[in-house]
Amino acid sequence: MKKVTAIGIVLILIAAIVFFGFRGKSADNDGNYKLIDVTRGDIIDKAVAVGEIEPEKEIGVKSHLAGVISRMFVEENDEVEVGDSLFEVAPQPTPDQIVNAELALQEAQVIFRNTQADYERKKELYDKKLLSQSEYDNAKKNVDVARLSVQRRKEALSLLREGKTMTSSGAIESVILAPVAGTVLARYAEEGDPVEPMTSYQPGTPIIILADMQNLVFRGTVDEIDVGKLYEGMDVFLKVGALSSDTVTGRLTRIASKARKEDQTTVFDVEIEIEQTGENVLRAGYSATAEIIINEKHDILMIPERLVTFEDDSTFVDIKDSASGEIQTIPIEVGLSDGLNIEVLAGIDSSQKIIEYPPREIE
């Protein structure tokens, strides 16, 4: 048994010598290869995210009144401050709405007069000690409720007729004001367009979009292969399509906890806070590519990764011996890779040259 094992080992060694020797001799005789230098340089391992530049927050301004837009005070790209006029809504009530509002007011006024008279009678009895405290308090409460009902009906009628009214909490105007300072990114309506109000049961018609263009973020996606290497706070370089000669910098601030499918690919949403833009003027909707730096090394020995042979946990390259001129396969230790070049930690130095064989022809 030991003899058979020894013979097997010898045969494997002979086969390896013949294989490498034949390959080296053949390539050497033919001269059909290139010699590639071992160079020094930088390797940066990075993940790439694709997305757009967007404002951190966008505010949709809607109307609290139904009607049509009678005036627009702003255009797209205008800068506004809190309280600036944006647009005015003219109420367009139907005849039925006016009639119903008037009848509701008249009904409330009748109820108020009756409760007022009842209260005055009970007050006389109360003053003469002929009525209990609870009955008197109840009559007074009914008067207060009826008075509020009349006031509410008046305000509703005024709002229908004029588009504005005064309430106990302040004025309700037909002119809609800017709730925040910012830039008008979009205007979805023109004068004469109908408006659905924002209520508890309907979202309302968006009229204007406002955003603070000083607070911009990149929102995009990164492939699931790279997301495990990322963490919040990593430095990012942004290449904006409209600014091909410039780079914007930022910081990774959010990584989605759950993946989603996009074009049959599993991706994770990421958000990047933009920190430095230089003299660039960024606009909402710019497409951009984010390069998230995972690891980087500078002034290191490196070779093209395509020249490295990977076998299990070992790596090899072919070199040409400077003394004998023969091609040899030697093991090397490698480190950081960016997919094109790979770091050489041990095994070769900058004085040696790596063999690059021509691509194999498909027969």
Disulfide bonds with the S-S distance in Angstrom:
none
